[in-house]
């Protein structure tokens, strides 16, 4: 236990117990925020005449000189800051630092301050990955690949269309995190331990100095809620699932059996024994680390579920999981942003498309559109047609109107007079893709339209994030300027001079 807290209700504490319950190792990340919280709270306390001006000025001077690196080990970062200030200015002055606040409202405020900074950084990483995907997509608007369902060959699309599917998934991730940011950027300071304070605290002023949008009003909720952490971790888990699925696609598609893409050598590794191997290890690590976000979320939800209302020390076991998930996802996004521009797409599509009979759907559609065959009947005819071709080791290029007509009569009792050009046009991969011109489809014209809109969204996201970052930076600058001005003033500063 901190020396400041000795000789009160608990005169001493076992060292092993203090070490077991200490959060100082994980709190280091919060030290800058905790110092700023103390500065903002002291500025407000001076303005509200809670602390005498000359006392507050000395405390602010000591706080502005305090650095994260200079903090000594204590049970947590809050006591480390207070002990450093008391050591600097003495207990008579330093003992006033903690008036009208608690570690309870401080810690959740500090977490929110650090989290909002981290969220902005993470959202920038998402945008960078979107940019990498769109830039690669622009090069492959007409590059036809075979897509899969159930890991079985399905239909032809363009590689650009595939890439845009993840641009859109990441856009929803951005939206979730942006909405979460709004709820994170609320200030709990002034809630105290749980019931505010009998001192005339101005909560709005502290929130303003710290760059928050508003206060978290109910004091029990302010100190006792960690749903903002759970919400962030839930959003991170969804992001982790999305990037894990992309990693899985690229791992599978890079194998010789699929041969859709080639992963750059510098993002791969070879075997210690098999010299021919090129293993997608970066993607495998991304895929594995995505599971950490899920595990951290489940563990945190399970911890919160068992807690009564208001503050509990169990909270400090949740916060490190939040930071781990943020760092893991951010690092994975950063690696993806570097890898994606260097992906190479295989040009061996036509043969795979023929062998996989991926044009079967369009053959069935052709019978519906040009020969007025009911779709379910056309489905049955083409299914039988494919089976016969496979059994004969043939492809659609070997198909003849005579064979198709025979199968139609044998399987459905229909007499058809199908033209050869209709068959050949229906099995041409590029023509098939061009025909998919429905909104959201893979036709080059539709993909180009979507690309233009996605690039506009990316630009707006970057602008919004830059604005959020600038707002926090301005708030920090104003706080430091006010702290310096107040610390140098021997008399109270007039209300109209406040920032």
KATAZI-V995766 format. One record per pair of residues at least 24 apart in sequence whose C-alpha atoms are under 7 Angstrom apart, sorted by the first residue. I is the first residue (numbers start at 1). J is the second residue. If there is no record, write none. Layout:
I|J / I|J
This chain:
1|75 / 2|74 / 2|75 / 2|79 / 18|75 / 22|75 / 22|76 / 23|75 / 23|76 / 23|316 / 24|73 / 24|74 / 24|75 / 24|76 / 24|77 / 26|320 / 27|76 / 27|77 / 28|77 / 30|110 / 30|111 / 30|114 / 31|68 / 31|77 / 32|68 / 33|110 / 33|113 / 33|114 / 34|78 / 34|110 / 35|63 / 39|63 / 39|483 / 40|206 / 40|209 / 40|210 / 40|479 / 41|206 / 43|483 / 44|202 / 44|205 / 44|206 / 48|200 / 50|199 / 53|491 / 53|492 / 54|490 / 55|93 / 57|486 / 57|487 / 57|488 / 58|487 / 59|94 / 60|483 / 60|487 / 61|487 / 78|103 / 100|192 / 100|197 / 100|199 / 101|190 / 101|192 / 102|192 / 102|193 / 104|192 / 104|193 / 104|223 / 104|311 / 105|188 / 105|189 / 105|190 / 105|191 / 105|192 / 105|193 / 105|223 / 106|189 / 108|188 / 108|223 / 109|187 / 109|188 / 109|189 / 112|184 / 112|185 / 116|181 / 116|184 / 116|185 / 120|465 / 120|469 / 122|330 / 123|174 / 125|330 / 125|333 / 125|334 / 126|170 / 126|333 / 127|458 / 128|337 / 129|333 / 129|336 / 129|337 / 130|167 / 132|337 / 132|340 / 132|341 / 133|163 / 133|167 / 133|340 / 134|164 / 134|451 / 136|341 / 137|163 / 141|444 / 141|447 / 142|444 / 144|430 / 145|349 / 146|349 / 146|353 / 153|356 / 153|358 / 154|358 / 155|358 / 155|359 / 156|358 / 156|429 / 156|433 / 157|433 / 157|442 / 158|442 / 161|442 / 161|447 / 169|242 / 173|235 / 173|239 / 176|235 / 177|232 / 177|235 / 180|231 / 180|232 / 183|228 / 184|228 / 185|212 / 185|213 / 186|212 / 186|213 / 186|214 / 186|215 / 186|216 / 187|212 / 187|214 / 187|215 / 187|216 / 188|215 / 188|216 / 188|222 / 188|223 / 191|219 / 191|222 / 191|223 / 194|219 / 194|220 / 194|223 / 194|310 / 195|219 / 195|220 / 209|475 / 209|479 / 210|475 / 210|476 / 211|472 / 211|475 / 220|310 / 221|310 / 223|310 / 223|311 / 224|309 / 224|310 / 224|311 / 229|322 / 230|297 / 230|301 / 233|297 / 233|322 / 234|297 / 236|293 / 237|293 / 237|294 / 240|290 / 240|293 / 240|329 / 241|290 / 244|286 / 244|287 / 244|290 / 247|283 / 247|286 / 247|287 / 248|287 / 251|280 / 251|283 / 259|346 / 260|345 / 260|346 / 261|343 / 261|344 / 261|345 / 261|346 / 262|343 / 262|344 / 262|345 / 263|343 / 263|344 / 264|342 / 264|343 / 286|332 / 289|328 / 292|325 / 293|325 / 296|321 / 354|395 / 354|396 / 355|395 / 359|426 / 359|427 / 362|426 / 363|423 / 363|426 / 366|426 / 377|412 / 381|407 / 381|408 / 381|411 / 381|412
